[in-house]
Each structure stands twice: as structure tokens, then as C-alpha cells.
Amino acid sequence: MDNLFLNKNKNQSKIRNNDKKNRKNERIKKTLLLSAMTFVLALFQVATKAEESLSTLYDHIPPDTELRIFIDETSADSLSINGEDSMVEYEWLSQQEGKFSDFVRIHVKAVGENPWSVTLKSQANSSAIKKDEWVYAGYFVRAAPGSSQVNIRGFIERATPRWMLVSDASVATGSEWTRVVAVGRAPQDFEAGSVHLSLHLAAQEQKLDVADLLFLTIDHELDAASFPATELKYAGMDKDAPWREQAQKMIDQYRTDEFTLYVVDVNGQPVKDAVVAVSREDIDFELGSMAHGLLVEDSELGEQYRLWFDQFFNYATATIYWADWGWEDPAKREEYLNKMAYFEQENIPMRGHVLLYPAFRFSPEVLNRLADDREAFIARVNQHIDEMVPILRAHGMNEYDVINELRAEKEWLDIVGLDTVVDWYKRVHALHPEAVLYINENSILTDGGDNTAQKDHYFNLITELLEKGAPIHGIGMQGHFNGIATPVEKMWEILDRFASFNLPIRITEYDTDTRDLEGQAQYDTDFYQAMYAHPNVVGITRWGFYEPVMWRPAGALINPQNELKPNALSYLSWLENLRDFEAIYKSDENGMIQYKSLYGVYRVEVNGETFSCKFTQPAYNAKKQKRSEVPACTLRMNQ
């Protein structure tokens, strides 16, 4: 009887599963038949319906979800491949064996001046897209024979009149077909013909196959977690990857020292056999975030935001954008100053971002109107520096990004020239001699580390500015990562190159934009460990941490439900492991105790008295040499 019952249930289950599968297949067929686009293909072209991508999507969304499809096949009518003949070749393949029989094979023959020197671009949206609609793109990609790894910088984007991102579609993968999904809410209304999927392919020489392209919108109330996610992959993910052992050796070599404690009585005489309890409260590494206005908001959420900041960070970035929507707006200026006052009150060291952002869209209109008058333009910038820097100094600011993104944002530079940039650095330094002055740039560590032109430009720019006498004291690298997660060893190579300037390096704007939560958690932790291991990196600043108020929300630590994401939990675990140090010692006849540990802040207890000792890591030069003296802390007893 039991066997009959089980067999009956198994058969019923099989029937239900078959019915479900048939209903899904009918939905896919119906969607394909109802697609708004009709393609007429020449004999030499290949067309293949995006059945796999549609099936994946339907597995994740409610049955009644309506799709408005712009593209549902990979063909010469649905996409174009652009680039000079010397840069790229491609062919349409059909009736191939394997997961996909029809696809396009692209051979990028040379590294481009820019990643977009070779692009695969989809046909644009055939009808208007409303603000807050979900915009979705999916495709499959693999490294073709002749390549072991492909890196694609992909975007759902509006290219003109000004570039606007809807969602990131980047990926790094190998020879197996990999599903890529990009989805985001439309930030505004878009007219027909303005939005498309664009894949930038020229960051490296590579051969790749692309199949099963899908581009659509969904006007339905769905959570982002409802959609499938691209799996984040990178070399060195394995738990036994060689870089992990090397990182620990570097930490032991560069972040660790032998410290000396001297226990003396009220008269300064050594205390023998004093029992001393030592615990580490923090590491000497600046872990920060850019702060949103919630920091100073008088609300329950504002209080929670402050608690999160205190839990996660020991350093802060205060925004000081000089724009009509920033410093020139009285309300926004008050918010900026209130955030500085909060950090000063809480004794949280802070840096300012950014004094000068050399693009018209980041500038006040009062400056933009002077674009045709070089002398007046320079004078107005000088006036701003003279007004702002003393205010920031008075609020305890100790570090600035003086100028940002000089490679891509050339509008100011075309007016004033590089010598004037040197003058601006000197002007800031004269107004605030103690401040650490940084230069800041994007796309140095990111995109698989393959941005050769960007890295060379930044290195040469810093060289030229220093030769001209600019008082640059630190090098900023932004760190906005996507689906192309740069391997650790590659990042170390880049850092070693820039360490030749003998200047500290700071990761100024870190986040990883992916919806693969577990992959994100692992990469976040690996990134922090790798940066902490490198002796020239002084800290990491996240570009926000609370999803509802972030520029790149997927990079958050905390989701809209005020829950810690997996990357927040992994970060706290990493930090706790570094802070975990407790030991008890007894002083010798000289009142001395020596122990080896990480640079940081230590709580020391002796006979009921509590002391704080901070051991600061020395600056490392390009040869990674440090001072030879032993750091010491004297504990003067009151009894």
C-alpha cells in the first residue's frame, strides 16, 4: 500500500511539473509571437530567438508579468558591431554544436585607445520607456577558441545628449557559456530610440561568442531580488588561491611590529612585575565611507544611520561639491557643514571630496558663464578656493581631493592649462599647509586592471604635475567595480607601479555593483584583505553604504529593509578578526613589556588603571622600507 501511494504521488508530481513546464513553454512561445519587432534577414544573416534568456527570466518573475520586448534574437538586424577593420573582425555562425547553435563570434585584434573602440550595440528601444519601469537585458557570452578569458564592459545606457546609465552589464568569464543579466529602473522618461545595450570590448585582445540577446521593459511592481543575477567570477576566488598566503605574509611584514610598553610609577620610576592586560580596539587602517545627509537628519532613520556609521567605519569623506546643487545652494551648504561638525564632534577624521571638479556639469553657473574669459575663469576659481579652504580647515578637515578625473573631464583644462592646476594645488597648500592634498581618478584598478591607456595617462599626469611643483601628497584611486572583478595580483601590480611616487595611496570611492550577493561578499572581503596587505595603501573609503541613498545602490552594505547584506556580515567578520587580540603580560625589572602585533589602537589595563596606546604604521617608500626604531608607549601610574 505504501509503495502504491508513493508511486501515485510521484506520478502526480511528474504530471504537475510537466504541466508547469508546458505552461512556461507556452508563455515563451506566446511572448516570442507577440514581440513588437519583426526581423527580415538576408541569407547571410543568422537569427536565433532568445529562448534560453526568456526561460531564465520567466523562472524568476510572477506568471502575470507583462513584457514589452524590443529585441529577442541575436542577428545582424538586432545588433551592430562597430570598430575599425584593423581592430575587429566578426562572423555570424549557425548550426553549431553545443548550448547555442547560432551566435556571433567577435575577434578584437588589438587593445583600443578606449574600451569602446570596439562595441557591440543593440538596436535601441522601439517605444518610449517610462520613469521607474524595469529595463532588462540579457545575453550569453563565452571565450571563443583562441582566448581563455574575456572581459566585457557592458551597459544599458542612453548615449546622447548626455550619457546616462540604466544598469551595468559587465562580465568576466572563460570558455563556458555564461548568462549575463542587467536590470535597473529607468531613472527618467526615455523617448523611443534612445536606450540600448552596449558592450565595450577593446580593453584587451580577445575572441568571444555572444548569443541569446534579449532587451525589454517590465512595467510591474517587482523587487530587484526577483530577477536573476550574473554570477561574479574572478581569478583567485578559490579558498586556497596562492595570493591569500602571500597577503598574510605581507601583513606580517608591513602591518606588524614589535611594540614596547613602559610601566612607570607616579615619579617616573620603572614598575617591576606589573600585570598588564592588552587588547586591540582598532587597526591602523582608515576604513571610511562617504556620508549622506541622513547623517545629520533628526529622525529615527538618521539615528540608525549614525549607529551604522559608527559600527562600520573609523574615517569619513565629507562631500563639498562646488555646484549650484552643492556648495552654492544654501541648504546643501548647511548640510555639508553640519556633517563636518558631526565628524569633528565625534573625533572621526575626515577628508573632503572634491574641491575642484573640472567639468561644466559639476560647476556653478557663475563659473560656466566665464568659460570664454580665461583670466576671469581662473580668478573665480581662486576666489572659491580662498573662501572654502579656511572654512574646511576650521571644521577639522585634514585631507582633500583637490581635483578629480582630469583625464575625462577636460573642459576646465582646455581653458586654463595644466600650469594653472599646479597653481591651484599651491594655493590650497598655502591656505592649509598641514592638509594632505590628493589627486583622484577612476578606472585605474577596475575593469580587470586592463585599462592600459587610463593607467598610463594617470601615471604620466602625476609625473608632470609633480615635476611642475604641484604639492601632491597622495594618490586617489576610485574603485567602482562591476562584473569584471580585478584579480588581486593584478591590483598589486598596479599599486606597485604607483608606489614609485613614494606617496600614500587611498581607495577613495569603493563599491562593487553586482546583484550576486554571495559573490559580492567574497570580493568585498578579498578586496579589503588585498588592500590592507599592500604597505602603500592607507585606507579604503566606500562610496556610501545604505542602498536607498546610494549612487550605485547594488554596492550597498545595508538594503532598503535596513538589513545587513552578506557583504556587510563578511566585512564585519574580517574586521573583527583583525581587531581580535587580547594578552596578559608582566613587566620586567625595567618596567618594560614587548609584544608583536598589528599597528593600531590598544587598550591597556594596569592595576585598575586604563590607558590607550596608538601605534601608527610608518610611511613606506617605493622599496617598502620602514623605520627601524621600536614604537613605544609609556604607562604612568597614578598610584
N, C-alpha and C positions, 0 to 999 in steps of 0.2 A: 504493500500500500504506500509506504514512504517513497519507494522508487518511482511508482506511478505518479505520485503527487509532484515529486521533484521534476520528473520529465515533462509533466504537463506545464509546470511553471516555466521551465526552460524554453519550451516551445512558444508559450505566450509571450515571454520576454523577447524571444527572437522575432516574433511577429511584430511586437511593438517597436523594436529597434529598426526593423525593415520599413515599417510604416513611417517612422520618423525620418529615416534616410530618404525614402521616396518623396516625402513632403519637401525636404530640403532640396532635393534634386529638381522637383517641380518649381520651387521658388527660384532656383538659379536659372532654369530654362526660361521661366516667365520673365525674370529680370533682363536676361540677355535679349529676349524678343522685344521687350518694351524699351530697350535702350534708345536714348534720344538721338544717337548718332548712327548714320549709315555710311559704310565704307565701300567704295568701289575701288578694287585693287587691280593693278596691271598684273600680267602673268608673272613678272619677275619679282613681285612682292609677296610677302608672307603675311598671313593673318591667323591669329590664334586667339580664341576667346579666353578671357581671364577667369576660367572656371575654378582653378585652384585658389586664387586670391578671393573670389567671391565666396567660395565654400568656407574659407577661413573666417571671413567676416561674418557670415551667417551663423557660424558656430558660437559667436560671441554676443550677438545682439538679439533683442526680442523679435518674435516672429512677425509682428505687425509693423516693423520698421520699414519706412519707405525710403528708397534710394533714388537719387537723381544722378544718373550716370552720364559722364562726359566722355570717358574712354573706357572700353572694356576689352581691348585687344592690343597686341603688340604688332604693329605694322608700320610701313613707311608712310601711311596716311595719318597715323595716330601720334607719331613722334618724328623728330628730326635729329640728326647728329651733325654738329657744327664744329668746324676747326679746319685749319689749313691742311692741304693734302700732305704736306711734309710732316704733319703732326699725327694724323689719324687715318686709319683705314677701317672699313666695316663691311659686313656682308650679312644677308638675310638667309638663314638656314632653315630647312624644312625637312620633315620626315626623319628626324634624328632619333636615335635610341635613347632611352632614359626617361627621366621625370617629365621633361618637356620635349616635344618633337619639333617645335618651331620656336625660334628665338633669333635675336640679332647678336652677332659676335663683333666686338669692337677691339681694335688694336691701337692703343695710344703709343706712338713710336718714340716720343720724346717728352721730357718734362717741360711744361709750359711756363711762360713768364708768370702766369696766374693759374690757379686750379681751373678756372673757367675758360682757359684757352681751348679746351675741348669740352663740349657739353652734349648731353642727351637731353632734349627738351620735348616735353609732351605738348600735344595740342592744348590750347587754353580752354577755359570753361566756356561752353556754348551758350550759357544763360547766366543771368546775374546771380550773385551769391549774397545772401543777406547777412548782416552782422549777427554773430553768435551761432550761425549754422556750423555744424561739424563739416570740415573739409578733410577728405580722406584720400590717401594714395597708397597703393601697394604695388610691389613688384618683387620678382625673384632674381637673384644675381649669383654668379659663381665666378671663380677664377678659371679662365679658359686654358687649354693646354699651352704651355709656354710661360705661365705665371703661377706662382704658388699663393699669392696674396693680392687682393685688390682693395683699394681704398677709394671710397666714393663720398664726396661731399654733396649731399642731396638736400633739396629744399622744396616745399610747396611755397611758392613766392609770387609776389607781384613785382615785376621788374621796373615798370615806369608808372608815373613820372618820378617816383622815388621808391627805391627798393623797400619792400616790406615782407617780413617773414610771417608765414602762417604756421608752418611746422617743419621740423628738421627730419630729413630722410636719409641721413648719412649712415654708412656702414663700413666695416672692415671684415672681410671674410676670406675663406680659402676656396678649395676646389669643389666643395659640396654646395648644392643649391641652398641659398639662404633666403628666407622670407623677410622682406623689409616692409614695415608699416609706418606711415606718417599720418598723424591725425591732430588737428587743432581747430579751435573755434575761430571763425573769421573775426579779426579784430575790428572790422568795419564793413560797410557795404562795398561790394566789388562789382563793377559792371562786367558784362559779358566780354570775353576775350582778353581779360587782364591777368588771370591767375593760371599758373601751370606748375607742373613738376619739372624741376631742373636738376640734373645730375652733373656735377663738375668732376672731370675725370683726369685732368692733366697734372695732378700733383706728383705723379710718378709714371714711369713707363709701365704699362700693364695691358694684359689681354683679359677681356671679361665677356660673359654672356648675360644678356638681360631678357627676361621672359615675363609673361603673365601680367602685363601692366594694367592697372586699374586706377581710375581717377573719378571721384564722385563727391556728392554732398549728401548730408543727412540732416533733415530738419526735424529732430526728435530729441526729447529730453533724455540724454544718456550721460552717465558718468564716464570720465576718461578711462577709468579702470575697466569699462565694459569692452574696450577694443583690444584686439591682440597687440602684442608688443614685439619689436625687433629684439632678438637676443643680443646682448652686449658680449662681444668676444675680443680678446686681445692676447698677444703673446705674453706668457708669464703668469697666466691665471692659475696654473697648477699650484697646489699647496707645496710641492717640492721643487718649484722653479728655482734655478740657481741664484737669481737675484735676491731672493729672500735671505739666504745665508750671507750674501755679500752686504746687504743692507745692515744686518745686525753687526757685522764686523765694522762697518763704517760708523755706526752709532757708538760702538765700544771705543773706537779710535778718536772720534771727533766730538761726541756729545758727552763723554765721560771723563772724569778727572779724579785725582786724589785730593780730598779736602781735609783741612786741619781745623779743629776746634780747640780753642784755648779756654780753659775754665780758670777764672781768677776770682779772688775774693774782693771785698769792697775796697781794699787797699791796693789791688792790682797784683797780689801775690798768687802764685800757682796753687791750685787746689788739687791735692792728690786723692785718688780713689773715689772721685765724684762719679755717681751713677748718672749717665746721660742717655735719655731716650730721644731718638732722632726719627722723624717721619717726613716724607716728601709731600708737600702740599701742591706743588705745580712744577712743570718743567720749564726751562728757559728757552721757550719757543713760542712765538707770537701767533696765537690761534684766534682769528678775528672774523668779523662779518661787517658788511655794510648794514647800517641801521635804517629802518623805515621810520616814518613819522609816528607809527604806533608806539615807539619807544617813549614818547613824551605825551601820549594821549591819556587823559584822566578817565579811564574806563576799565572794566573788568578784563577786556582783551588786552588793553595796554599794560595792565599789571602782569598778566600772563606772559606777554611778550618780553617784559623786563626780566621775569624769572627765567625764561628760556635763555635769554642772552647771558645771564649770569651763570647758568648751568653749562653752556657750551663754549664760552669764549673768555679770553683774558685780554683782548685787544679789539679796537673798533676802528671803522672807517666812517667818517662823517662826510656826507655829500655837501659840496659847496659849488654847484654848477652856476656859472655866470651866464644866465639866460633870462629872458622875460618870464619864463615859467619857473625860474630858480631864484638866484640871489636878488634879481631886480624886482621880484614880487614881494611886497612887504610881509605877507602872511607866510610865504615859503621861507623868507629870510629869518623870520622869527622862529620857525620850526628848526631850521639849521642851527641857530644859536642855542635853542633850548636843548637840542641833542648834545651839543658840545658842553653845555653847562651840566647836563646829567653825567656825562662821562668824566668830566672834571671832578664833580662831586663824589662820584663812586671810585675815584682813583683808577680809572681804566685808561691806559694810554691810547691815544688816538692819532690818526693820520687824516689828512684832507684830500678828497678827490672831487673835482680836479680844479686847480687854479685857472688853467687856460685850456680850453678845448677848441682847437683851431679849425672849426667848421662853422659856416654861417648858421646852420640849423641848430647849433648848440650855443649861439651867441645872441646877445641882446640886439634888438633892432637899432638902438642908438649907435652901436658899433658897425653894424652892417651898412648903415647909410654912409659910412666913411670909407667904403671899400675903394673908391676912386681917388682918395687923398691919402697917400702913404704916410705922410708926416702926422696928419690928424689921427689916422688909424692907430699909429704907434703911441701917440700921446694919450689917446683914450684908454688903451690897454695899460699904459704906465699908471694912469690915474687910478684904474681899478686895482692894480697891484698895491699901490700906495695906500688905498683905502682899506682893502681887505686884509692884508697880511698882519698889520698891527692888531686888528680885531681878533683874528685867529690866534695870534700869539698870546693875547690877553686871556683867551679862553683855554689855554693849556695845550694847544695843538703843537706837536713836536715833529711832524713829518708831513710832507706834501708830495702829491703828484703834480709837479709844476706844469707839465704839458703832456698831452695824451694823443696817441695814434697819429703821429706825424707822417707815417708812411701813406696812409689812405686819405687823411684829411689835410689837403694841401692848399685850401682856399686862403687861409691866413698867410701861409708860407709863400705863396705866389705873390702876395702883396709886399711882404716885409723882408723876406730873405732870411737865411739861416743865422747871419750875424746878429740880427735883432733877437732871435730866440736866445742866443748866448747872453745878450744884454738883459733879457728878462730874467734868466737864471741869476745873473749877478745882482739884479735889483732885489729879487726876493731874498737872496743871501745877505745883502746889506741890511735889509729891514729885519731879518730874523737869523742872525749868524749861527745860532745853536740848532736850527732846524735841519733835518735830513731831507735833502731835495732829490726826488726821484724823477726819472723819465718812465713812461708807461707805454706798452704796446701789446697788440693782440697777435694771435696766430704764430706764436713762437714755439710753444710746447705742444700745441694741439694738432689735430688732423693727422695723427700718426707720426708727427715730427718730420713730415716730408715737405714742409713749406720752405724750400731752399731759398727762394727769392726773398721771402719775408725775413727769414733769419739773417741773410746776408745784408739786407738793407738796414736792419736794426743795428747789427754789429758795426757796420760802416758809419751809420749816423752817430752812434755813441762815440766812436773813434774821432769823428770830425768835430763834434761838439766839445769833447774834452781837449782836443788839440787847439781849439779856438779859445779855450779858457773857461768854458762853462763849469760852474761848481756843481757838478752832478755827483751825488753821494750814494746813489742806489739805483738798481735796475729793476723795473717792474715788468712782470710777465703775467698777462691777464688770466689765462686758464679756463676759457669757456669751452669745455669738451662736449662732444656729441657722440654719435655711434661709432666714431673712429677713435678708440681709446688708445693713446700713445703708449707703447710698452715702456717699462721703467728704464731699461738700459739705454733706450733712445733718448729719454729725457735727461738722464745723467750725462750723456754725450753733449747735449745742447748746453746744459748748465756748466759743464767743464769749460766749454768754449767761452762762454760769457764770464766765467770766473777769472779769466785772464785780465780783466779790467781791475781786479783787486777791489771790487765793490760788493756790498751785500746785494743779494737777490731776493726779491719778495714776490710771491704769487699773490697778485693784487685782486683778482676777481674770479674766484674758483666756483665752478659748478659743472655737473655732468648731466646733460639734457638727454635723458632716456626714460622710458616707461618700464624698462626691465628692472624691477625693484631690487631683485637679488643681485643681478649683475652690477647695478649701481652701487649697492652696499659694498660689494667686494672691491670695485675700482676706487671708490672713495677711500677706503681703508688702505689699499695698496698705494694710492697716490700720497696720502699723508705720511705713510711709513717711508716712502721713497724720498720725499722732500725733507723729512726730518733727518734722514741719513746723510744728505748732502751737506757738507760743512758750510757752504756759502749761502744757503737759503736760511733767512732769518725768521720767516713766518709765512702763513697762508691765511688769506682773507677770503671768506666766502662772499659771493655776490647776493646776499640775502639767505634766509633760511626758512621763512614762513610762506608757504605756497600761494595763498591768496594775494600777496602783495609783492611778488617777485617778477622781474623782467622775464626770466626763464623758469616758469613755475615747476617744471618737471625736476629741476635740480634741487628742490627744497629738502630740508630735513623733517619738516612738520607739515602734514597735509591739512586740507580745509576742515577736517573734523577735529583738528587740534591733537592728532595722534602722531607719535614719533614713527617715522618711516623706518624701514630696515637699515638704511644708511645712517640714520641718527643713532640707532642702537649699536651698530658696528663702530661708529666713531667714538661713542662714549666708552665702549669696551676697550678700544685701542688706547684712549686717553687714560682710562683707569689703570690699565696695565703699566703704563709709563709712570703714573703717579704712585704706584704701589711700592712703597719702600718703608719699612719700619725696622729699627735695630736698636739695641741697647749696648752701650759701651761703658768702660771705666777709664777715667783719666790716669795718666802715668804720673811719675814724680814731678814732671814739668807742667802738670795740668793739661797735658796735650792728648788729643784723640785724633786719629787719622782714619779715614774710611774712603772707599772708592764708590762713586755713584754718578748719576746724571747731573749735569748743570741744572739748577733750579732753585726753588724756594723751599727751605726746610724749617719745620717746627722742631725746636729743641727744648726739652724739659730737663731741668736740673734741680733737685731738692724742692720741688713745688713751684719753681720759677720757670716762666716760659719765655723763650727767645725766638726771634726769626732771623735766619741766616740765608742770604741770597748769594748764590754762586753763579756768576754770569759767564756765559761762554765767550771766549775771546774771538776777535775777528780773525778770519782765516784769509791768507793771501792765495794767489793762484797756485802756489805749490802746496797748499793745505798745511802750512806750518802754523803752529800756535806758540804762545808764550811758554816759558819753561818754569816760572815760579809756581809754587803750590798755593792755590786760593785758601784763605784763612778767615775765620770768624772768631771774635773774642766774646766770651760769655762772662760778663762781670756780675758776680753775685751781689745782691743787696744785703745778704746776711752772712 
